[in-house]
């Protein structure tokens, strides 16, 4: 039951954080390119890399805290399914160049963010 509550509470906060970042980016970014989702995926990748490495290699954390952050918060905060759907929408609308940029930037920046998180944790 503790694990269920940890994941649920983390997911609640992660979903709210995702929504807030999306609103903030939409206020300033009015182009078709889904910058909010890209930013969320990159920052989520960083947080997951940093936290998971700290938890595995440096800190002795309770299993509930690991579930709260990694599975709950980051799982709800990141938006891979939205990323895939937005890529499809870009392709359908004829914006293939935007779609290719979006996929390339998401994968490259997301991987770089994970590496940075791991490096900072170590």
Secondary structure, DSSP 8 states (H G I E B T S, - for coil): -HHHHHHHHHHHHHHHHHHHHHHHHHHH--SSS-HHHHHHHHHHHHHHHHHHHHHHHT----HHHHIIIIIIIHHHH--HHHHHHHHHHHHHTT-HHHHHHHHHHHHHHHHHHHHHHHHHH-
